[in-house]
Amino acid sequence: MDLQLKGKHILITGGSKGIGRAIAEALIEEGANVSIAARGIEALEQTKEELGGSVSIFQADLLKANEREALIHSFIEQHGMIDVLINNAGGSNGGKAAETDMDLFYEAMELNYFSSVHLSKLAVEEMKKKQSGAIINITSVFGRESGGKVTYNNAKAALISFTKSLADEVIRDGIRVNSVAPGSILHESGNWKRRLEENPEKINAFVQNEIPAGRFGTAEEVANVVAFLASEKASWLVGTSINVDGGQSRMNF
């Protein structure tokens, strides 16, 4: 299917590895002008080289508001516009709620929620100028139901809620906002890879007991859904949250 993304200017945060990198690859295959942002310059440069040099890179610490502003400014300065923003950067920390320091709650919200809110608001300002655009927030099935570390769960739940609120505000400006909620995804830089290597018997039992499909998902399977949402083929999807989880979520919707 031709998603008609050729020439679109797309920014992906957390794009140097894992799901973000897979999204970049999928969109490059569609002919998009892809840019990735991350904190580590070495990882960015390595990814650029491995993807054939066609991707633009931006170094930014998304925990810092001024660097988020600089990122969007630099992107617009280089490309003139932004067609698609994919808020993929994120991570988990802490443990049980009562045992997790408040600093970790604040950090989790800054990385997983406020950074996406801030970048989305900045992108919307630019997208409104041309009355078109798409924003896709990468959340988690554990933002839709209980599970995972509490800090991560809270932040992703907030991001799903924000997605719907913003989507309803800006669809009349030609801007679509949606979210993708991955389940347990296995990739080289992820926690599941480490856990599988540390205790294969336990993790394989988890897969068989908790994922109806009987295997982990792949980053490429998430990327395919994101690519669809970035395209006009998804023109009537507004404010939705799509599970990409092999049936792992226990929700009925």
N, C-alpha and C positions, 0 to 999 in steps of 0.2 A: 504494500500500500504506500502510495506517495503521500506523505504527510504535509507536503507543501511548506517545508521549513527552510528550503534553500535560501541562503542569504540573510536569514533572520539573525539578529544580534542577541545572543543568549549568554547570561551570566549564571554560573553555578558556584555556590559557596561550598566549601569542603570538597572541592573537586579534584584533589590530587590523589585520592585513593578510595577504595571501597565503592559504595553506591554512587558517590559523586563522580568518580572516574568512569564508572560504567555508563552513567547518564551522558557524560561528555562524549564517550565513544559512540553511543547510539545517535546522538544529535549530529555529530560530525558525519556519520554515515548518511544522514538525511540532507547533508549539504549546508548545515547551519554554520554561522560564524560563532564559534564557541570560545568563551573565556571562563577560566576557573580561578577561584580565589581560595587561599588557605594561608595559614600562619607560617608554615615552613617553606623557605625559598628553595631549599635543596629538593624537596619532594615535588614542588611545582616544576622546577626545571627538568627533573627526571621524567615526570609525566608528560611534559611538553615534548621532550625528545622521543619518548616511547610512542606517543600518538602521532608522530610524524612531523612535528613542528608547526602544525596548522592551528594550534590552539594558542590563545593569548593568556598570559598569566598575570595575576595581581596578588601581591603579598599584603595580607591584612590580618590583624588580630581582631576578630569580630566581638571579643569581649569589651572592646573600647569603642565608644560612640563616635569619637573623632575619626577613628580609622574606618568605620563604616561609612561615614560621610565622605571621606577621602576616596574610598573605593568606588562609590557611585559617581563621584565627580570625575575620577580618572577614567572610568569606563565610558561615560558620556563624552568626555573630551576626546577619547580615542575613536569611538564608534559613531558618535553623533546622536545616538538614540539607544533605547533598550526595548527590545521586543518581548523578551521572556526573562523572568527572574526565577531561579530555582533555589530556594532556601533549604540547603541540605546539611549545612554544618550543625554539629550537635555532639552530645556525649553524655554519659551517665557518671554519677559519683555518689559517694555516701553509702548508707546502708539502711537500717531500720529507722523509722521516723524519729523515735525518741532518742536514738543514739547518734543522729547526724547533726553536726554543728550547723548553726544558722548560716554561716559563711558559705557552706556548700549548697544550701538552698538558694541563696542569692546568686551564686555562680552558675548553678544549673539553669535558673530562670534567665540570666543574662545571655548565656550561650544558646540555649534551646528555644527561648521565647522572645526576649526583648530584641535580640539581634535580628530575628526574622521580622518582627513588627517594624522595627526602625528601617530596615532595608526595603521592606514592602512600601512603607509610607514614602520613602525617597523615590522609589521606582514609580509609584503611582503618579507623582508630580510630573515625571517625564512622560509617562504613557498617556496621560490626559491630553498632552499637547497634540498627539496624533490620533487620539480617540481609539486606541487599540493597544492590546498587550495581554500577557498572561503571567500569572504568578502561581507557582506551585510550591507548597510547603511540605517537606518530608517530615512526617510525624511518626507514629508507631501504633500498633494495635494496643499497646499499653498506654496510649493516650485516650483510647476509646473504652477501655475497661481496666479493672485492677490488674496489677502484675508489674514485674520489673522493679527497679529501685524507685523509691517514693519521689525523689527529687525529679527524676526523669519522667515518671508517670504524670506528676503535677504539671510540669512544663509543657509536655506534649499535649495534654488535655487542654491547657490554656491556648495552645497554638491552633488546635482544631477549632475551638470556639472563635478565636480571632479570624480564622480563615472564612468562616461563614459570615461573620459580621462585616468584614471588609468586602467580601464578594457581593453582598446585597447592596452595599453603598456604591460600588464602582462599575457594576455591570452596565449601567446606562451610559457610562463613558467608554464602552467598548472593551472593558478590561475584565477578564475572567480570572477568578481566584479559586483554587482548589487545593486539596491536600491528598497525599498518598501515605497510607499507614502500613509500612512493612511489618511482617511478622519476623520470625527468626531467619536471618539471612546469613549464609556462610560465605565469607570472602577472606582473602589472605590477611588483611589488616584488622579484622574484626575480633570481638571477644569470643564469638562462638568457635572460631578457629583455634584460639588458645585453649579454651575449655575442652574441646574435642581432643587435642593433643595431650592435655593433662590427665583426662579421665574419659577415655573413649567409651568404656562400658556404660558409665552414667549418662553421658550425653546421647549415645545411641538409644538408650532406654527412653530418655526424654523425647527424642524425635518420634519414636514409635508410639508413645503414650499421648503426646500432646499435639502432634501435627498429623491430621488425617491423611494428608498426601504421602506421609511416610518418609519424608526427606526434608532437608533444609531448602529454603529458597535460594536463588542466586541473585547477585546484584544486577545482572542483565535482565532478569524478569521484572525487577522494579523499574529499571531504566526504560523498558518498553512501554510501561504504563505512563511514565512521566512524559515520554516523547509524544504519546497520543494526546495527553492533556495539554501539551504545549501547542498543539496544532489546532487548526480551525475544524478538524474532524470532531473535536470535542466541544463544539460551539454551544451546545445546550446543557453543558455541565457547569454549574455555578454554585460554588460554596460546598461542594460535596467532599466527602472523605472516603477514599477507596482503599479497602483492605487488599493487600497483596501478601497473602499469608498461607496459601495451601490449605485453608480451612482451619487454621490454628485458633483464630478468634472464636470465642464462645457466644458472640452476639448473634441475634437473629436478623440484624440489618446493618 
